[in-house]
């Protein structure tokens, strides 16, 4: 007996430009149904490195592509951590993220990941943390807006210089909800 394999085109459709197969699932949350997209990783908790976490209506959100494999079990660890976060029990995600973005975006995103739970930072502070000048604030804002990992990479913790909620790809009401959940909003 010989094993059959998927036709070449079907195999290629499942993979991104990096050649890795994409898996996905959706999960409900207090901020809407989350779309999780990942790739297999031998070093990731649960075996899946998260490539994208997006919300309905999000600017630049991922969408399921032909050939991606629906695999809820691949995201059991991600879902467990998200469930704990939304229940108020998790203050830091211990997930592996699949590398994406430009070098500049990755520098900005690393700075965003360092903002502690329950606190906020301004776009200007993030710019200073990465060694940028005042004119780089707009580029920092653009990089934050392209964060493919909403909620787990806490770009919702970045606020305007006056403390006002500004620019969240999934909407300011969701940003406000997440900051409220974390106790970062001041009355």
C-alpha positions in Angstrom: 0.0 0.0 0.0 1.3 3.4 -0.9 0.6 6.6 1.0 -1.1 9.4 -0.8 -0.2 13.0 -0.3 -2.0 16.2 -1.0 -1.3 17.7 -4.4 1.6 20.1 -4.6 -0.7 23.2 -4.9 -2.7 22.2 -1.8 0.5 21.7 0.2 1.8 25.2 -0.9 -1.5 26.9 0.0 -1.2 25.8 3.6 2.2 27.5 3.9 3.2 31.1 4.2 6.1 32.7 2.4 8.4 31.2 5.1 7.3 27.7 4.0 5.7 26.8 7.3 2.2 25.3 7.5 -0.4 27.6 9.0 -2.9 26.3 11.5 -5.8 28.3 13.0 -8.7 28.3 15.3 -11.2 30.8 16.8 -12.1 31.3 20.4 -14.6 33.5 22.1 -13.5 36.2 24.5 -15.0 39.2 26.3 -13.7 41.4 23.4 -15.1 39.2 20.6 -14.2 36.1 18.7 -10.4 35.9 18.5 -8.8 34.4 15.4 -5.5 32.6 16.3 -3.0 31.7 13.6 0.2 29.8 14.3 3.0 27.5 13.1 4.4 24.4 14.6 7.4 24.9 16.9 9.3 22.4 18.9 10.2 25.0 21.5 6.8 26.7 22.0 4.6 25.8 25.0 1.9 23.6 23.5 3.9 23.1 20.3 2.5 26.2 18.4 4.2 29.5 18.0 1.6 32.3 17.6 1.8 34.2 14.3 -1.4 36.3 14.7 -4.2 37.0 17.2 -6.8 39.2 15.7 -10.3 40.5 16.5 -13.4 41.0 14.3 -13.3 44.4 12.6 -9.7 44.9 13.4 -7.7 47.1 11.0 -5.3 44.8 9.2 -6.7 41.6 10.8 -5.7 38.2 9.5 -8.2 36.2 7.6 -8.3 32.4 7.1 -6.7 31.5 3.8 -7.5 28.5 1.6 -5.4 25.5 2.7 -4.9 26.6 6.3 -5.6 23.7 8.6 -8.2 24.2 11.4 -6.6 22.7 14.5 -8.0 23.9 17.8 -5.8 21.4 19.8 -2.7 23.2 18.4 -3.7 26.2 20.5 -4.6 24.6 23.8 -1.8 26.4 25.7 -2.6 29.8 24.0 -6.3 29.4 24.9 -5.5 28.4 28.4 -3.4 31.5 28.9 -6.0 33.7 27.3 -8.7 32.3 29.5 -6.6 32.9 32.6 -5.9 36.5 31.4 -9.5 37.3 30.8 -10.4 35.9 34.2 -7.9 38.2 35.8 -5.5 35.5 36.8 -2.6 36.0 34.3 -0.5 39.1 34.1 2.2 38.0 31.7 1.9 35.7 28.7 4.4 32.9 28.4 3.9 32.2 24.7 6.3 31.9 21.7 5.6 34.2 18.9 6.5 33.4 15.3 8.9 36.1 14.0 7.4 38.6 11.7 7.7 42.3 10.8 10.7 44.5 10.0 13.6 44.9 12.3 12.3 48.3 13.3 8.8 46.9 14.1 10.4 44.1 16.1 12.3 46.6 18.2 9.1 48.6 18.9 7.2 45.4 19.7 9.8 44.2 22.1 9.6 47.6 23.9 5.8 47.2 24.0 6.2 43.7 25.5 8.1 45.3 28.4 5.2 47.5 29.6 4.1 45.9 32.8 0.6 44.6 33.4 -1.6 47.3 35.0 0.5 50.2 33.6 0.7 52.3 30.5 3.4 54.0 28.5 3.2 56.8 25.9 4.2 56.6 22.3 7.0 59.1 23.1 8.3 56.8 25.9 8.4 53.8 23.6 10.2 56.0 21.0 12.8 56.9 23.7 13.1 53.2 24.8 14.2 52.2 21.3 16.6 55.1 21.0 14.5 57.1 18.5 14.2 60.8 18.3 11.0 62.8 18.7 10.4 62.7 15.0 10.2 58.9 15.1 7.0 58.9 17.3 4.8 58.6 14.2 6.8 55.7 12.9 6.6 54.0 16.3 2.8 54.6 16.2 2.6 53.0 12.8 4.7 50.0 14.0 2.4 49.5 17.0 -0.6 49.7 14.8 0.8 46.8 12.7 1.2 44.5 15.8 -0.2 41.2 14.6 -0.6 39.9 18.2 -3.3 42.0 19.9 -3.9 41.3 23.6 -0.9 39.1 24.1 1.6 41.7 22.8 0.1 44.6 24.9 -0.1 47.5 22.4 -3.3 48.4 24.2 -1.0 49.7 27.0 0.3 52.5 24.8 -1.5 55.8 25.3 -1.2 59.4 24.1 1.2 61.8 25.9 -1.8 63.3 27.7 -2.9 59.9 28.9 -5.8 59.7 26.4 -6.6 56.5 24.7 -5.5 56.7 21.1 -5.2 54.4 18.1 -6.1 50.8 18.7 -6.5 48.6 15.6 -9.4 46.7 17.2 -11.2 49.9 18.4 -10.9 52.2 21.4 -13.7 50.4 23.3 -11.7 47.2 23.3 -8.5 49.1 24.4 -10.5 50.6 27.2 -11.9 47.2 28.2 -8.4 45.6 28.3 -6.9 48.5 30.3 -9.8 48.3 32.7 -9.3 44.6 33.1 -5.7 45.2 34.0 -6.5 48.0 36.4 -4.6 50.6 34.3 -7.4 53.1 33.9 -7.5 55.9 36.4 -10.9 57.4 37.2 
